[in-house]
Amino acid sequence: MRASDRQDRDADAARPARRQRPMARRPGYGLLLLLERMTSELEYYAARMRRRAGMRRTDMHAVAAVVDAERDGEEMTPGRLGTMLGLSSSSVTALVDRLCEAGHLDRGAARTDARRVALHANDIGRQVGEELFEPLDHALMEVFARHSPAELELFGRIVEEITDATAGAGAPVRQIGSVRKNGRPTGSGHATAGKNGSAGSNGAALPGRNPGRDPDGARDDGAS
């Protein structure tokens, strides 16, 4: 045996065994890894499209959340939006001001209580959302066209269960809201999340590993 081969063997023997996650032996673990990869790809896609549109991550999530709420026949208030996005009251106020000034959202009186403010998506906001995700929508529809109605129905049920599970896993964080260094909550914490607990559809709201940062590392808390 050559000396170099012996050194490589000794190095491999000395190297600690790679720790395997306990769930790695469970059925479906490979699908879990695929979902994590898909989530990352969606985040990268959204980041590229945001830069093209000159929007921040939180801006896009906020517009998507308002559009989704209206689609479900619900109203989106600033407090509820702040809880969904994990923002403090001051940050969500700055976010809403910015989006209204940019013409993406409108403020109005809530249907159930005229003293409360409700957020509404306007034509500009909807158009921006459509333009951001139109390439992705077309690509995914081509994939769906290659499968049977029965396969798509099964896939739809699985995706819905996955979405609900993701919302449930992140619910405690959204309920706590943003926390100062001294541990006192600064967010609203009382508002509930949307029907699926997400901040929007079309991939914009799929949770990343660190919701407070873009994939390229730029922090975006909605305040600045």
Protein Blocks (a to p, Z undefined) as FASTA:
>chain_A
ZZklmmmmmmmmmpccddddfklmpghklmmmmmmmmmmmmmmmmmmmmmmnopafklmm
mmmmmmmmmmnopacdfklmmmmnopafklmmmmmmmmmmnopaccdddfklmkbccddd
dfklmmmmmmmmmmmmmmmmmmmmmpcfklmmmmmmmmmmmmmmmmmmmmmmmmnopadf
kopafblolaccdfkopabeehlmpccfblmbcfkopacehlZZ
